[in-house]
């Protein structure tokens, strides 16, 4: 179901993940030219929790996504842990049921990735993906298990490749202005992509709740870095990120064959810092 895949992409765009509902077109910069960004701001340092609602043409609810972010200490090192829980609406459940969970753990200072998981539960499809970055070898180790198929286990050189959730928080933390273009190499669990974020302008937008927000209008473009991928599957998308100190994603739109899918911020609150202390767990 093409529209269903777009719903997943739209929900996951806040983590810039998986199926890629982005604009495509001319070739982007060479992958080796992607810069290494250094965080300047940490607007999420105290922790966050957001609720987003996805709708078709802004009138028919199709899904929700809850994103929670908190800090913890693993082996004496402070890290951030983000969890995204996406689920289809009760109405859509009748024809396509989605209960996806995406997580990411990354260093709290450099915002460098450590672990990424993607649990897909979409109708009868059950896929579990785990990826870990070895800081010594700079290689990603990936395990992907789909029910009814042989497990896939492989590695690849990181070469500054981020999981999509880490990429979102890094993008929020760096300095940028209107006219800038940010580039990231991202990995969503199966394929790798080159992502461009063009900061087109700032403008006031009004959410479905009636709330007005001054926001950066950002145009994403995606290019496949692996033989296969979904970069060309969908039409243009637009992301709006608040122009205040939080730089919080507040709205996204993406065109489909019939109309558009919208993702809007419904609720946001600062979370409480975690003081949990954990030890690294071996990869499963």
SETOR-379061 format. One record per residue (C-alpha): residue number from 1; chain; z, x, y. Coordinates in steps of 0.001 Angstrom, whole numbers, always signed. Each point is the difference from the previous one (the first is absolute). Layout:
! residues N
 kelum vopa      c3      c1      c2
   NUM    A       Z       X       Y
...
This chain:
! residues 284
 kelum vopa      c3      c1      c2
     1    A      +0      +0      +0
     2    A   -1287   +1778   +3086
     3    A   +2267   -1835   +2468
     4    A   +3020    +755   -2160
     5    A    -757   +3694     +71
     6    A    -216    -200   +3771
     7    A   +3415   -1630    +165
     8    A   +1446   +2985   -1838
     9    A   -1819   +2343   +2355
    10    A   +1181   -1905   +3054
    11    A   +3613      +2   -1115
    12    A    -222   +3632    -938
    13    A   -1664   +1166   +3198
    14    A   +3440    +404   +1506
    15    A    +266   +2673   -2650
    16    A   -3724    +703    +264
    17    A    -252    -495   -3689
    18    A   -2262    -539   -2948
    19    A   -3053   -2161    +588
    20    A   -1013    +865   +3524
    21    A    -863   -2944   +2227
    22    A   -1359   +2262   +2697
    23    A   -3089    +511   +2052
    24    A   -2472   +2485   -1409
    25    A   -3119   +1564   +1387
    26    A    -896   +3464   +1175
    27    A   +1517   +3004   -1711
    28    A   +3419   +1019   +1274
    29    A   +1208   +3571    +492
    30    A     -17   +2396   -2924
    31    A   +3083    -416   -2220
    32    A    +968   +3632    +477
    33    A    +148    -592   +3772
    34    A   +2790   -2585    -272
    35    A   +2908   +1382   +2059
    36    A   +3578    +452   -1132
    37    A   +2058   -2247   +2259
    38    A   +3551    +775   +1079
    39    A   +2321   -2922    +793
    40    A   +1202    -328   +3589
    41    A   +1807   -3335    -133
    42    A   +2046   -1786   -2648
    43    A    +163   -3641   +1160
    44    A    +947   -1065   -3523
    45    A   +2862   +2486    -409
    46    A   +2696   -2685    -142
    47    A   -1895   -1929   -2667
    48    A   -2172   -3095    +259
    49    A    -773   -3268   -1713
    50    A   -3088   -2044    +812
    51    A   -1527   -3190   -1327
    52    A   -3739    -631    +343
    53    A   -2026   -3115    -727
    54    A   -3651     +22   -1071
    55    A   -2273   -2938    +722
    56    A   -3626    -985    -340
    57    A   -1526    -703   +3425
    58    A   +3529    -228   +1358
    59    A    +557   -3452   -1511
    60    A    +458    +300   -3767
    61    A   +2891   +2139   -1248
    62    A   -1018   +2256   -2875
    63    A   +2726   +2618    -398
    64    A   +3026   +1779   +1446
    65    A   +1084   +3628     +64
    66    A   +3534   +1273    +520
    67    A    +380   +3639    +989
    68    A   +3380   +1697     -86
    69    A    +716   +3576   +1028
    70    A   +3242   +1971    -245
    71    A   +1185   +3588    -263
    72    A   +1879   +1671   -2823
    73    A    +886   +3496   -1157
    74    A   -1591   +1484   -3113
    75    A   +1203   +3405   -1177
    76    A   +1526    +648   +3412
    77    A   -3189    -860   +1865
    78    A    -460   -3028   +2227
    79    A   -2958   -2185    -928
    80    A   -1392   -3387    +968
    81    A    -688   -2633   -2620
    82    A   -2395   -2873    +699
    83    A    -611   -3032   -2188
    84    A   -2733   -2593    +459
    85    A    +234   -3265   -1920
    86    A   -3106   -2167    +247
    87    A    -385   -3423   -1557
    88    A   -2541   -2769    +188
    89    A    +952   -3422   +1345
    90    A    +961   -2846   -2312
    91    A   -3320   -1712    +663
    92    A   -2027   +3101    -790
    93    A   +2143    +607   -3095
    94    A   -1806   -2915   -1621
    95    A   -3217   +2025    -170
    96    A   +1098   +3603    +572
    97    A   +3585   +1209    -260
    98    A    +974   +3330   +1529
    99    A   +3349   +1769    -147
   100    A    -622   +3602   +1062
   101    A   +2568   +2662    +860
   102    A    -833   +3290   +1710
   103    A   +2511   +2755    +715
   104    A     -67   +3380   +1676
   105    A   +2558   +2762    +446
   106    A    -652   +2697   +2604
   107    A   +1825   +2770   +1856
   108    A   +1918   -1267   +3044
   109    A    -954   +2926   +2247
   110    A   -3575   +1011    -793
   111    A    -899   -3423   -1435
   112    A   -1602   +1749   -2961
   113    A    -428   -2124   -3138
   114    A   +1993    +413   -3206
   115    A    -520   -3082   -2173
   116    A   -2187   -3099     +64
   117    A      -8   -2990   -2355
   118    A   -2186   -3087    -211
   119    A    +981   -2865   -2306
   120    A   -2842   -2533    -189
   121    A    +622   -3457   -1421
   122    A   -3094   -2097    +688
   123    A    -552   -2887   -2412
   124    A    -286   +1640   -3420
   125    A    -620   +3456   +1469
   126    A   +2968   +2352    -360
   127    A    -385   +3548   +1351
   128    A   +2713   +2559    +738
   129    A    -855   +3156   +1919
   130    A   +2327   +2872    +849
   131    A    -991   +3100   +1960
   132    A   +2212   +2990    +785
   133    A    -798   +2925   +2271
   134    A   +1275   +3382   -1177
   135    A   +1046   +1863   +3185
   136    A    -391   +3359   -1755
   137    A   -3514    -417   -1395
   138    A   -1209   -2514   +2625
   139    A   -1462   -2133   -2776
   140    A    +279   -3728    -593
   141    A    +870   -1068   -3553
   142    A   -1143   -3550    -702
   143    A    +822   -2377   -2829
   144    A   -1839   -3338    -171
   145    A    +675   -2551   -2698
   146    A   -1932   -3268    -311
   147    A    +992   -2434   -2714
   148    A   -2666     -54   -2699
   149    A   -1481   +3370    +971
   150    A    +712   +3642    -705
   151    A   +2380   +1698   +2476
   152    A   -1571   +2277   +2591
   153    A   +1836   +3213    +870
   154    A   -1524   +2597   +2307
   155    A    +637   +2372   +2895
   156    A   -1838    +967   +3159
   157    A    +451   +2449   +2869
   158    A   +1736   -1662   +2914
   159    A   -1917   +1721   +2801
   160    A   +2020   -2050   +2505
   161    A    -541   -3284   -1874
   162    A   +2670   -2608    +741
   163    A    +956   -3190   -1702
   164    A    -913   -2937   +2289
   165    A   +3564    -937    +912
   166    A    +855   +3524   +1130
   167    A   -3225      +9   +2033
   168    A   +1080   -3137   +1882
   169    A   +3376   +1433    +992
   170    A   -1537   +3335    +941
   171    A   -2568   -1773   +2185
   172    A   +2838   -1853   +1758
   173    A   +1852   +3251    +622
   174    A   -2706   +2151   +1606
   175    A   -1160     +82   +3616
   176    A   -3161   -1989    +678
   177    A   -1703   -1746   +2895
   178    A   -2938   -2300    +599
   179    A   -3198   +1696   -1100
   180    A   +1637   +2170   -2649
   181    A   -1114     +46   -3613
   182    A   +2476    +770   -2756
   183    A   -1127   +1123   -3447
   184    A   +1767    -147   -3345
   185    A    -892    +670   -3591
   186    A   +1680   -2694   -2058
   187    A    +505    -841   -3643
   188    A    +767   -3565   -1026
   189    A    +633    +331   -3720
   190    A   -3522    +365   -1350
   191    A   -2479   +1232   +2604
   192    A    +150   +2293   +3002
   193    A   -1280    -742   +3490
   194    A    -510   +1487   +3445
   195    A   +1473   -2325   +2622
   196    A    -793      -2   +3704
   197    A   +2175   -1919   +2482
   198    A   -1701    -394   +3380
   199    A   +2399   -1016   +2771
   200    A   -2460   -2176   +1893
   201    A   +2163   -1506   +2762
   202    A   +3261   -1740    +851
   203    A    +112   -3741    +492
   204    A   +2439   -2913     -61
   205    A    -159   -2110   -3144
   206    A   +1692   -3252    -907
   207    A   +1322    -513   -3509
   208    A     +39   -3317   -1823
   209    A   +3677    -312    +908
   210    A    -941     -31   +3678
   211    A   +1481   +3431    +585
   212    A   -2050   +2239   +2295
   213    A    -239   +3725    -694
   214    A   -1666   +2875   +1832
   215    A   -1756   +1893   -2758
   216    A   -2380   +2805    -850
   217    A   -3240   -1362   -1431
   218    A    -966   +2347   -2832
   219    A   -3254     -17   -1955
   220    A    +241   +1516   -3506
   221    A   -2918   +1453   -1936
   222    A     +82   +1148   -3590
   223    A   -2137   +2372   -2040
   224    A    +159    +633   -3739
   225    A   +1039   +3526    -952
   226    A    -367    -629   -3717
   227    A   -3096   -1084   -1908
   228    A   +1251   -3560    -168
   229    A   +1973   -1992   +2532
   230    A    +108   -3167   +2061
   231    A    -777   +1275   +3496
   232    A   -3235   -1974    +239
   233    A   +1308   -3222   -1487
   234    A   +1071   -1882   +3112
   235    A    -872    -492   +3631
   236    A   +1646   +1139   +3204
   237    A   +3751     -99    +565
   238    A   +2263    +386   +3024
   239    A   +3644   +1045    +157
   240    A   +2376    -630   +2891
   241    A   +3070   +2242    +375
   242    A   +2643    -695   +2644
   243    A    -319   +2252   +3040
   244    A   +3769    +390    +357
   245    A   +2191   +2739   -1439
   246    A      +3   -1587   -3484
   247    A   -3783     +54    -506
   248    A    +387   -2775   -2500
   249    A   -3049   -1551   -1722
   250    A     -30   -3599   +1274
   251    A   -3382   -1410   -1010
   252    A   -3078    +716   -2080
   253    A   -3267   -1839    -420
   254    A   -2762    +593   -2514
   255    A   -3235   -1932    -436
   256    A   -1115   -1421   -3331
   257    A   -3107   -1932   -1021
   258    A   +1499   -3270   +1191
   259    A   +2204    +552   +3042
   260    A   +2784   +2551    +379
   261    A   +3348    +911   -1478
   262    A   +2857    +618   +2442
   263    A   +3288   +1779    -548
   264    A   +2709    -536   +2637
   265    A   +3537   +1157    +557
   266    A   +2402   -2889    -515
   267    A   +3379   +1701    +102
   268    A   +1307   +3493    +765
   269    A   +3451   +1500     +82
   270    A   +1593   +3398     -47
   271    A   +1659    +811   -3301
   272    A   +3227   +1891    -571
   273    A    -244   +3674    -866
   274    A    +690    +746   -3634
   275    A   +2435   +2692    -994
   276    A    -985    -110   -3645
   277    A    -216   +3313   -1801
   278    A   -2433    +279   -2867
   279    A   -1303   +2631   -2345
   280    A   -3630    +473    -814
   281    A   -1038   -1955   -3025
   282    A   -2541   +1449   -2417
   283    A   -3443   -1513    +114
   284    A    -522   -2689   -2604
